[in-house]
Structure formats: C-alpha cells, structure tokens
Amino acid sequence: MKNQDKFLQLASEVKGDIWTEGLFGMERENLRIDYSGKLALTPHPTIFGNKLKHPYITTDFSESQIEMRTPPLNNIDEMIGFMETLNDIVSLELNNEYLWPQSIPPILPSEEQIPIAQYDSEGIESQKYREFLAKKYGPKNQLFSGIHFNLSFSDKLLNILYSKAETNLNYDDFKDEVYLKTARQILRLRWLYILLYGNSPVSDSSLDLRCKLAPEKVDKNVIGLSIRNSCYGYQNFGEIYPDYSSVKNFKNSISQLIDEGVLSSPKELYAPVRPKFIQSPDHISYLELRFIDINPLQRSGVSKESMYFLHSLAIYGLISEETDDFGLKAQSISNKYNEIASLYGLTPTNNIWKEAKEKIKSILLKFESFDIRGDQYLDSIHRSLQLTETPRERCVNEVLFGILNQGYIPYHLAQAEKFLIQSRNNSYKFIGLEDMELSTQLLLRETVKRGVSFEIIDRKENFIRVKKDDNLQYVKQATKTSLDNYASILIMENKHITKKILSENFINTPKGYEYTSNISARADYILFKDQSIVIKPNQTNFGIGVTIIKENSNYENFCRAIDIAFENDTTILIEEFIDGKEYRFFVTEQEVSGILHRVPANVEGDGKSTIEELVMKKNQDPLRGKGYRTPLEKIQLGEAEKMYLESQSKTFETIPQKGEVVYLRKNSNISTGGDSIDYTDDIPDYYKEIAIRAAKALNVKITGLDMIIKDLSKEPSEDNYSIIELNFNPAIHIHCHPYVGTNRRLNEKIMDMLGY
C-alpha cells in the first residue's frame, strides 16, 4: 500500500474490535467413499437437485467430490456451525457412503474410472473445463480436497479507514489496496498457519504423487505436515508469480500467463490467496484463502481456534508494515517458506520455531496497540504461541498417532463413521443457530437441502425470509406463513370463538363458560364442585396458564387456578375435563400429516429416589432442553406440578415404588415436559376426517389440533371425542423427532406447501 507509514499511523487511531468485524464464508471439498475406504463411483446425490444452481451443495472436479458452501455470515462461529450442518445434511442423505475426512484422497481406482462431474447442456462448459484439467494435471491430483476461507472487512471499518486515509483514490480503489495489501501479507505469513494447523501428513499408495516442480517424478509414499500445500499437492506446474501491486497489474499478469499458455483461464490459477471479483469485474469483493487442510478431528473440517487465528493473521497483515514490494524474489521466498513448512513441518528446525514465536508475539503486540480484545481472537493467538513451545500438541500429531496405530484408511474410516453417528444425533439442530426454536431450525435445514436461500430477519422472533428464483416467502416460527389468512389466525388464537365455530359445524368441544371477572369465576365454584375441570386463559398457547383439577373439592386451589389463568389473559375459560387420551393432529391443506399422543410429564419410580430426584435424572436426557430448542422439554418443578401432586396426596419428596409411574401434570403439552409418541398410523380415518373438517371450518391450511379420544376402537360420538383447541403456530419438531415413533418430516411438508 502506497504511503503505508502514514496509513498505519492514521489506522492506529481506529481502536477496538471493529477490526474483527466482517463477513465470513467457507467452501469445503469432500470426497465420498464406500464403507471400505474406496472412492465412491456413484453420481452426485439427486436429492440435492441441479448441481449448477444449488447455492450450498454442488460438486467440484468429480461426481465423487461434493463441495459444500456457506453463505457470507457475520461471525466465524456461525460460519463453522453452518458448515457442520451442511456436513450433517449431506452425510444423512448418502446411501452406504461416508464423507472422507481428509484432504489427501482415499483408495483410488485407475484414472479412467474416476468420474468427472457431469452437467446438462447448461453446464457443458464446466464439464469441458474439468476434462481439460484431468488431461493436464491428471484426475487423481484433482481429487485433493481442501477448505477455502472467504473473508471481507466490514463496510463500516473500510469507510472509517477511507475517511482517515487522506488519499486521492476513490473508495473502490482504496478498498482494492486494502485487500491487496492483506493478500500480500497473508501470502508472506501462510507458512505460519501451515506450521501450526497443517493436517495432511500421509497419502495412500494408490495416489501416485507427482511433484509439480518436477512432474515426471512419481512418489508412492510421501510423509509431511501438509502434503496438499506442498509441491505434491494442489498447485500449478512450475513457479507462477502474479503481480499483487494493483488490480490492474494483477489482471494483466494473469492475462500474460494465459497468453504464454501457462494457464488456460484465470480460474486455473491455484493461488493460495485469490482476490475475488464478484460485485464488479474491476474491484475486489473479498479474499479467498485456499491453503486450509481438512482437519480429520473436526466434523466441520476446521477448528474454531484455527479460523480465529487465520483471521487474526489477515487483520495483522492489514495493520502491519510490509518489508518489501512482494515482487518475484519476495514471492519466491514466500513459496520456499511454504514448501519447508508443508514438507518438513513435522520436525522443523529450531530457527523456524523461533521465527514463528517472534512473529506471533508481534501479532499480540499489534492487537494490544490497536486495542483488539475479542476473547476468541486473543485465545487463538495465545494458543498458537503455546504450540510453538509444545508442537506435539498440534492436531496433526493426534492424526499421525491414529494412522500409525490403525493404518491410513482404517483411521480415517473410523473418523468418518464417528462423524456420521454425530450427524444422526444432531439431525434436529442447525449448528450455530441453536438459540432459535427447534421447528425453525428444522425448516432451515430443509431450505438448505433444497437449495433455497434464506435470511434471518428477526432472530429473536424466529422470523425468516426464504427465496428461490421468483418465489419469496416470509415465515415465522416455521408454521406462520402467508398460506393462512389473518382472520383464521385470530380465530384459532381465541379459544371461545374456536369452540363456537366448531359447535356450529357439529364438531364436539368441551362444555364450559367464559369469564372476564375473577369474582364471577370464583362465584361459580359451586357449579364445578367435585367435577374434573380445566381452567385456562382464552388466548395463550403451549399450555401456559392452564390448570387441570382432577376433583374440584378445594376452593383455595380452584381460586389459585383462576388467578394463574388471569395472569396470562383478561378472559378465561372454565370447562369440563374430557376423559381420555389427548392427540395432536397436524393438519396441512386438508390432510393429516402427523398425529402424536402426548403423555403428560411423568417419572417412573425406582423405589429409592424422590420424585424431585427422578425428575432431575430424566431431565439429563440431551434431547430435553428449554424453549423449544430440543425435541423434548425439561420437566418443571413449579407450582402447577406441586398442585397436581397434592391432588394425588404426593409431594416432590415422595418416593414412588419401583415401576410406579407418577404424573406431574394432567395436561400433556410437550412444552411442560410431556413425552411425544407417534400415532399417525394408528388413528382410524374417521377421526382424521373430523380433524380435516375442523380445519376447513376455520379456513386454515396449517394447524395443530388437539383432540381427546376415549376409545380408539369406537366410532366418533358425543361421548367418545372432543376437540380442545386449534393452534395457529403448531410445533413441527415434535412430529419430526418424537420420543417414540416415526419422523413425519413436516419440515419437508411445509416447504412443499410453500412451493419449493
């Protein structure tokens, strides 16, 4: 950067973590393998649709080489979480295959058998380009896989720097200089990242490694720190030195290489750092860092520590002085350092460790002078400094230990199997978005699988915008969509009006009364004395404020239940309690897509533990959490549970007999700790028809309908069933991940209804 001393002086006035702000993206290439560790020769999974148009899941060189891409995200944690979720989605759709968790390929067939990515007529040029690469570099060498880290500085930071730069450049040209300086510095420093986080140490003998500096030489076995980044890995033939002094010079130098026949096009340049021209062909949008090995110890392929350190290198590159013009000589030195770290970094000389330590200390000092205090950034830098003292703690040593003990293929197969199990166990999560309710996470997973772009427009409210081609939809909490009109939502929200409309359509509902006054509700105690009743707010959901009194013989409990209901609404209902089992019918477009029996919160005695202890033990299940972010909710030990236990002459300190099931709630909401059991295939069709009639009466497309049925073996009658309520935002996750039963994949159903 011209006049960099003055720029750095002015830039040092910009203090704080604004330097860490930006957009972050990740692209990960992954080979598919069979269960024996051989390259899978099957086509790209059709479930992911058109590989040219899918924004998240496509192919790289080969049909066997999946490429997963995150969108630009606001922080590194979300980026890694998104990639972990992509890994899970892809892994769960593979048929008797794994994702190979290593940059160096597995057991490969002959070159003629490696399937080059195939495209329709729209992508024929992409196919021809891959055929050209196979001929020039060999298809085996094209199967090296890695990770690209895409980063840009925040517009806010760039604008502040521009305002202080005192330059005659326009903003776009200034931004180009910022990115080019950062690129040059990262190229100088990439050896340091590879030394600490390189992780492709061993190859299989089927690979036939060829050094790009001497391609006639073939090595069956090469051991290094990062073979992928060495002359045996992902490189062009010979030494190539682009001109990074300006955008114009960079483009001209690439054009010259093309004219000389060294490259066929700009995209053939396998530069470790590549400026990306997306928004404009003349100005840099972001930088793509391409020297990251897949970490076999991480399901996402990278560790947070390594990514925060890499971003720290980029920040340091911008705020530190350049020691040369990064011409041919400087690039040659940079490449030499890279080669030494890549091939000999497992046991480097003391001089390299000393230089690495001094460089990391200078990064810390620079962060201190710019008051950059982000914990994860400082932790990553301190950790990297520690690794220079204890290099055996590098991840690559754990990988090497596993390879030496199990073998190259068996070790990575074991890792792949472990990651697949983790993917199955996390099939309900969108990693990085776990603060959002689970139904929304499931819907977002389905948008990703289908190649539908999404934007979170209000994270707290679980409000998203999804788009593919011309189809733009707004969705709140997974099931509030444009498919239902506002009047229908208001009707479902009001339990009294819902009952009125259902009754007019000859559909059974509980008998009861509506109250707007606490005094008048209490005065009717005599009407409900010694009866089983439900006291609930008129307009709440998720069982909030609902109390069930099994035998209404205690006036104080009756009054307290009224108070609880009025705490949540100005209008309450007191209704007869309908005896029988409660079922949640999920209705979509006049079809019952799922039915659950929700068992009230309960524990089973062991003859030794109190009810409180049994609840705490059951709540340790990882599927139980709080706030609809796990398939099941934790059982509470609150006032409602205390009152219901008292009605059974029990307390939290009671010790149930072994095998005795104790219920802590009469209402069976999952939100209050209930268990979900799938009954979709067990409910007779005539009850499903009633549910469809009820949804039609309220003119709703998506609803969760709660029905009490006394005896499933009997046909519907006034005494055998009753509809309690219809919910305008029913959770889908309880049907997708029931406590017992089949995944009804309602996230897929919702996406179908939205036209995707």
ROGU-792640 format. One record per residue (C-alpha): residue in three letters; x, y, z. Coordinates in steps of 0.25 Angstrom, whole numbers, plus 2048, in hexadecimal, padded with zeros to 3 digits. Layout:
N
ALAXYZ;...
# end
This chain:
756
MET800800800;LYS80680D7FC;ASN809817807;GLN80780B811;ASP80E81281D;LYS80481E81C;PHE7F981481A;LEU7FD80B826;GLN7FF81882F;LEU7F081C82C;ALA7EB80E82C;SER7F080C83B;GLU7E681783F;VAL7DB80D83C;LYS7DB805849;GLY7D37F884D;ASP7CC7EC848;ILE7C77F383B;TRP7D37ED835;THR7CD7DF837;GLU7C07E3830;GLY7BD7DE822;LEU7B77D381A;PHE7BC7C481A;GLY7B97B9811;MET7BE7AB80F;GLU7BF7A1804;ARG7C3793807;GLU7C67887FD;ASN7C377A801;LEU7C576C7FA;ARG7BA7627FC;ILE7BF754800;ASP7B9746801;TYR7BA73F80F;SER7C773880B;GLY7CE746808;LYS7CE7457F9;LEU7C97517F1;ALA7BA7517EF;LEU7B87507E0;THR7A97537E1;PRO7A37607DB;HIS7A176D7E3;PRO79476A7EC;THR78876E7E4;ILE7817737F1;PHE7897807F0;GLY7847837E3;ASN78B78B7D8;LYS79A78C7DC;LEU79C7987D4;LYS7917A07DB;HIS79179B7E9;PRO7977A67F2;TYR79C79D7FD;ILE79F78F7F7;THR7A678C7EA;THR7B17857E4;ASP7C07887E2;PHE7C87817D8;SER7C27737D9;GLU7B476E7DB;SER7BA7677E7;GLN7BF7757ED;ILE7B477C7F4;GLU7B678B7F6;MET7AF792802;ARG7AE7A1803;THR7A97AA80D;PRO7A37B880A;PRO7AA7C4810;LEU7A87C581F;ASN7AA7CF829;ASN7B47C7832;ILE7BD7BB832;ASP7B57B383C;GLU7A87B3833;MET7B17B0826;ILE7B67A382D;GLY7A97A0832;PHE7A37A1824;MET7AD79881E;GLU7AB78E829;THR79C78E826;LEU79F78C817;ASN7A878181B;ASP79D77A823;ILE79377D818;VAL79B77780D;SER7A076B816;LEU792767819;GLU78E76680A;LEU79975D806;ASN79674F803;ASN7A0745809;GLU7AB750808;TYR7B3759810;LEU7B976780F;TRP7C876580E;PRO7CE76E81A;GLN7DC771814;SER7E277A809;ILE7EA76E803;PRO7E17657FB;PRO7DE756800;ILE7E074A7F8;LEU7DE74E7E9;PRO7DB7467DD;SER7E27477D0;GLU7E27557C9;GLU7D87507BF;GLN7CE74C7C9;ILE7CE75A7D1;PRO7C07607CD;ILE7C276F7C8;ALA7B67777CD;GLN7AB7777C2;TYR7A17827BF;ASP7967847B5;SER79778E7A9;GLU79779A7B2;GLY7A37957B9;ILE7AB78F7AD;GLU7B67997AE;SER7B87967BD;GLN7B97877B9;LYS7C378A7AD;TYR7CC7927B7;ARG7CD7867C1;GLU7D077D7B5;PHE7DB7877B1;LEU7E17877C0;ALA7E07787C0;LYS7E97777B4;LYS7F37827B8;TYR7F477E7C7;GLY7EF7707C8;PRO7E176D7CE;LYS7E87677DB;ASN7EF7747DE;GLN7E277B7DC;LEU7DC7747E8;PHE7E477B7F2;SER7D97817FB;GLY7DA78D804;ILE7D379980A;HIS7D27A7805;PHE7D07B280F;ASN7C97BF809;LEU7CA7CC811;SER7C87DA80F;PHE7C97E6819;SER7BD7ED81D;ASP7B87F9815;LYS7B8801822;LEU7C77FF824;LEU7CA801816;ASN7C380E816;ILE7C9813822;LEU7D781081D;TYR7D4817810;SER7D0823817;LYS7DD82381E;ALA7E681F812;GLU7E882D80C;THR7E98277FE;ASN7E582B7F0;LEU7E081D7EE;ASN7D181B7EC;TYR7CB8127F7;ASP7CB8057EE;ASP7D98077EA;PHE7DD8097F9;LYS7D57FD7FD;ASP7DD7F57F2;GLU7EA7FA7F8;VAL7E67F5806;TYR7E27E7801;LEU7EF7E67F8;LYS7F87EA804;THR7F17E080D;ALA7F27D5802;ARG8017D8800;GLN8037D780F;ILE7FB7CA811;LEU8047C4805;ARG8107C880D;LEU80B7C281A;ARG8037B6815;TRP80F7AD819;LEU80C7B0828;TYR7FD7AB827;ILE80279F820;LEU80D79C82A;LEU80279D835;TYR7F679782E;GLY7FB78F822;ASN7F4781823;SER7F6779816;PRO80277181A;VAL801763813;SER7FC75E806;ASP7F7751801;SER80074A7F7;SER7F474A7EC;LEU7F67597EB;ASP8037597E3;LEU8087677E8;ARG80F7707DE;CYS81777C7E2;LYS8127887DA;LEU82078D7D9;ALA8257807D3;PRO8187797CD;GLU82076E7C7;LYS8237697D5;VAL81975F7DC;ASP81975C7EB;LYS8117517F0;ASN8127567FF;VAL815764804;ILE815768812;GLY814777816;LEU80C78181E;SER803785813;ILE80577D806;ARG7F9785800;ASN801792801;SER80E78D7FC;CYS81378B7EE;TYR80C77D7EE;GLY7FE7837F1;TYR7F578E7EC;GLN7FE7967E3;ASN80079B7D5;PHE80C7957CD;GLY81979E7D0;GLU81A7AB7D7;ILE8107B57D4;TYR8117C37D9;PRO8057CC7D7;ASP8067DB7D9;TYR7FF7DF7E6;SER8037EE7E5;SER7F57F37E0;VAL7E97ED7DA;LYS7ED7F17CC;ASN7FB7EB7CD;PHE7F57DE7D3;LYS7EB7DC7C8;ASN7F67E07BE;SER7FF7D57C4;ILE7F57CB7C3;SER7F27CE7B4;GLN8007CD7B1;LEU8017BF7B7;ILE7F57BB7AF;ASP7FC7C17A2;GLU8087B97A5;GLY8007AD7A6;VAL8037AA7B5;LEU7F57AC7B9;SER7E87AA7B1;SER7E07B47B9;PRO7E07BC7C5;LYS7D97B17CD;GLU7E57A77CB;LEU7EE7AF7D4;TYR7EF7A77E0;ALA7F47B37E9;PRO7F47B17F8;VAL7ED7BE7F9;ARG7E37C37EE;PRO7DD7D07ED;LYS7CE7CE7E9;PHE7C77D87DF;ILE7B87D57E2;GLN7B17E27E2;SER7BA7E97D8;PRO7C47E37CE;ASP7CD7EF7D1;HIS7CD7EF7E0;ILE7CF7E57EB;SER7C37E07F3;TYR7CB7D77FD;LEU7D77CE7FE;GLU7D67BF7FD;LEU7E17B7805;ARG7E37AA7FF;PHE7EE7A3808;ILE7E679D813;ASP7E778E814;ILE7DB786819;ASN7DC783828;PRO7D977482A;LEU7D5777838;GLN7CA781835;ARG7BC77E82F;SER7BC78B829;GLY7CA789823;VAL7D179482B;SER7D279883A;LYS7CD7A683F;GLU7DB7A8844;SER7E27A7837;MET7D87B0830;TYR7D97BB83A;PHE7E87BA839;LEU7E77BB82A;HIS7DE7C782A;SER7E87CD834;LEU7F37CB82A;ALA7EA7D3820;ILE7E87DE82A;TYR7F77DF82D;GLY7FA7DF81F;LEU7F27EC81D;ILE7F77F3829;SER8067EF828;GLU8117F581F;GLU8157EE812;THR8247EB811;ASP8257EA802;ASP81D7EC7F5;PHE81A7DD7F4;GLY8207DC7E7;LEU8257CF7E1;LYS8307CE7EB;ALA8277D07F7;GLN81D7C77F1;SER8287BC7EF;ILE82C7BD7FD;SER81D7BC802;ASN81C7B07FA;LYS8287AA7FF;TYR8247AC80E;ASN8167A680A;GLU81D799804;ILE826798810;ALA81A79981A;SER81278F811;LEU81C78480F;TYR82578581B;GLY81C78C825;LEU81A77F82E;THR828781833;PRO82D78F82F;THR83A795833;ASN83B79E840;ASN83D7AA837;ILE82F7A9831;TRP8287A783F;LYS8307B3844;GLU82B7BB838;ALA81D7B683A;LYS81D7BA848;GLU8227C8846;LYS8187CA83B;ILE80D7C6844;LYS8127CF84F;SER8127DB845;ILE8037D8841;LEU8007D8850;LEU8077E6852;LYS8007EB846;PHE7F27E784B;GLU7F57ED858;SER7F97FA852;PHE7EC7FA84A;ASP7E47F6856;ILE7DE7EA84F;ARG7D97E285B;GLY7D07D7855;ASP7D27CB85E;GLN7D17C1853;TYR7DC7C884B;LEU7E57CA857;ASP7E37BC85B;SER7E77B784E;ILE7F37BF84D;HIS7F87BB85B;ARG7F57AC857;SER7FD7AE84B;LEU8087B3853;GLN8077A785D;LEU80879E851;THR8167A384D;GLU81A79F85B;THR81379185B;PRO81278E84C;ARG80E77F84F;GLU800785853;ARG7FD789845;CYS7F178183F;VAL7FA77B835;ASN80177383F;GLU7F476C844;VAL7F0769836;LEU7FE763833;PHE7FD75B840;GLY7F075583B;ILE7F575282E;LEU80174B833;ASN7F974383D;GLN7ED73F833;GLY7F2742825;TYR7EF74E81C;ILE7E2748816;PRO7DC742823;TYR7DF74E82C;HIS7D8758822;LEU7CD74E821;ALA7CB74D830;GLN7CA75C830;ALA7C075D825;GLU7B775382C;LYS7B875B839;PHE7B4767832;LEU7A976082B;ILE7A475C839;GLN7A576A83E;SER79D76F832;ARG792766835;ASN79276A843;ASN79177983F;SER787777834;TYR77E78183A;LYS78878C83C;PHE78D797833;ILE79A79983A;GLY79D7A883D;LEU78E7AB83D;GLU78B7A384A;ASP7857AF850;MET7797AF846;GLU76D7A6849;LEU76F798844;SER76479883A;THR76B7A4833;GLN77879C833;LEU77279082C;LEU76B799822;LEU7787A081F;ARG77F79381E;GLU77578F813;THR77779C80C;VAL78679980B;LYS78478B806;ARG77B7907FB;GLY78479C7F7;VAL77B7A77FC;SER7817B3800;PHE77D7B980E;GLU77F7C5816;ILE77C7C6825;ILE7757D4826;ASP7727D3835;ARG7797C883C;LYS7727CA84A;GLU7657C9843;ASN7697BD83A;PHE7657C582E;ILE76C7C1821;ARG76B7C4812;VAL76D7B9808;LYS76F7BB7F9;LYS7717B27ED;ASP7707B87DF;ASP7647C17E0;ASN75D7BA7EC;LEU75F7C37F8;GLN7597BF805;TYR7587C4813;VAL7577BA81F;LYS7577BC82E;GLN7597B0837;ALA7597A682C;THR7497A682A;LYS7457B482A;THR7447B781B;SER73D7BE810;LEU7357B180E;ASP72B7B5819;ASN7237C281A;TYR7247CB826;ALA7157C982A;SER7177BA82B;ILE7237BC834;LEU71B7C583D;ILE7107BB83E;MET71A7B0842;GLU7207B984C;ASN7127BB852;LYS70E7AE859;HIS7007B385B;ILE6FD7B784D;THR7047AA848;LYS6FA7A2851;LYS6EF7AA84B;ILE6F27A783D;LEU6F579883F;SER6E8796846;GLU6E179D83B;ASN6E7793832;PHE6E278783B;ILE6F0784840;ASN6F178184F;THR6F878A858;PRO6F978B868;LYS6ED79186F;GLY6F079D877;TYR6EF7AC87A;GLU6F77B9877;TYR6FB7C3881;THR7017D1881;SER7007D3890;ASN7087CC89B;ILE6FC7CE8A5;SER6F17C889B;ALA6FB7BC898;ARG6FD7B98A7;ALA6EE7BB8AA;ASP6EB7AF8A1;TYR6F37A58A9;ILE6E679E8AD;LEU6E379B89E;PHE6F079389D;LYS6F278E8AB;ASP6F677F8AB;GLN6F877F89C;SER70477D894;ILE70778B88D;VAL711793885;ILE7137A1888;LYS71B7A987D;PRO71D7B6876;ASN7157B9869;GLN7217BD861;THR72E7B6865;ASN7367AB85F;PHE7407A0863;GLY73879C870;ILE73B7AA876;GLY7327AD882;VAL72A7A0880;THR72679988D;ILE71F78B88E;ILE71878889B;LYS71477989B;GLU70A77A8A7;ASN7067898A9;SER7047888B8;ASN70D7928BD;TYR7087A08BC;GLU7167A68BE;ASN71C79E8B3;PHE7117A28AA;CYS7137B18AD;ARG7227B08AB;ALA7207A989D;ILE7177B5899;ASP7227BE89D;ILE72C7B7895;ALA7237B8889;PHE7207C688B;GLU72F7C988C;ASN7307C587D;ASP7237CB877;THR7187D487A;THR70E7C9876;ILE70E7BB87C;LEU7067AE879;ILE7027A4883;GLU6FE79787C;GLU6FB78987F;PHE70778087F;ILE705776874;ASP70A768878;GLY71276086E;LYS71F761867;GLU72376E860;TYR72976E852;ARG72F77984A;PHE72B77983B;PHE734781832;VAL72B785826;THR73178A819;GLU72878E80D;GLN71C785811;GLU726779814;VAL72A774822;SER739773821;GLY73C76F82F;ILE73676A83C;LEU73C76A849;HIS737765857;ARG73E76E861;VAL74076786E;PRO74077187A;ALA74D774881;ASN750767889;VAL75A75F890;GLU75C750893;GLY75F74D8A2;ASP76C7448A5;GLY7687428B4;LYS77374B8B9;SER7727598B3;THR7697648B6;ILE76076A8AB;GLU7697768AA;GLU77676D8A8;LEU76F76589E;VAL76B772896;MET779777897;LYS77E76A892;LYS774769886;ASN778778882;GLN786774880;ASP78276D873;PRO789776868;LEU77C776860;ARG77677E86B;GLY77878D86C;LYS77179B86D;GLY76A7A4864;TYR76779A858;ARG775799854;THR77678A857;PRO76B77F853;LEU76777E861;GLU76578886D;LYS76A78687B;ILE760783885;GLN75E78E88F;LEU75C78E89E;GLY75379A89F;GLU74679E8A6;ALA73D79789B;GLU74578A89D;LYS74478B8AC;MET73578D8AC;TYR7337818A3;LEU73C7788AC;GLU73477D8B8;SER7277798B1;GLN72D76B8B1;SER73276C8C0;LYS74076D8BC;THR74C7778BD;PHE7597798B6;GLU75F7728C2;THR7567658C0;ILE75E7598BC;PRO7567518B2;GLN7567428B1;LYS75F73B8A7;GLY75773B89A;GLU74D74589E;VAL74A750894;VAL74775D89A;TYR741768892;LEU745777896;ARG73C77D88C;LYS72E77A887;ASN73078287A;SER73877B870;ASN740786869;ILE74E783865;SER75179286A;THR74E78D878;GLY757781878;GLY74E777871;ASP75276B868;SER74F76A85A;ILE74A75D853;ASP74775C845;TYR739756842;THR73775B833;ASP73574D82E;ASP72D74883A;ILE72175283A;PRO71574E832;ASP712756826;TYR70475B82B;TYR70C763836;LYS71576982B;GLU70976D823;ILE70477582F;ALA71177C831;ILE711780822;ARG702785823;ALA70678D82F;ALA712794828;LYS70979681C;ALA6FE79D825;LEU7097A782A;ASN70E7A881B;VAL71C7A5820;LYS72779E818;ILE73179B823;THR72C798831;GLY72F78F83D;LEU722789842;ASP721783850;MET716778851;ILE71277085D;ILE70E761859;LYS709758864;ASP70974B85C;LEU71074A84E;SER70973D84B;LYS6FB74484B;GLU6F674E841;PRO6F575C844;SER6E976084D;GLU6E676C856;ASP6EB763862;ASN6F775E85B;TYR6FF76A856;SER700779857;ILE709784851;ILE71078C85B;GLU716797852;LEU71D79A845;ASN72B7A0845;PHE7307AB83B;ASN73E7A883D;PRO740799840;ALA74E794842;ILE75378B837;HIS75F78583F;ILE75677C848;HIS75277583B;CYS75F775835;HIS76676F841;PRO75C76884A;TYR760762857;VAL75B755851;GLY757752842;THR75A757834;ASN75F76482F;ARG75476A827;ARG75D775820;LEU753780822;ASN75E78A81E;GLU75E784810;LYS74F785810;ILE74F794813;MET75A796808;ASP75178F7FF;MET745797802;LEU74D7A4800;GLY7517A07F2;TYR75F79B7F4;
# end
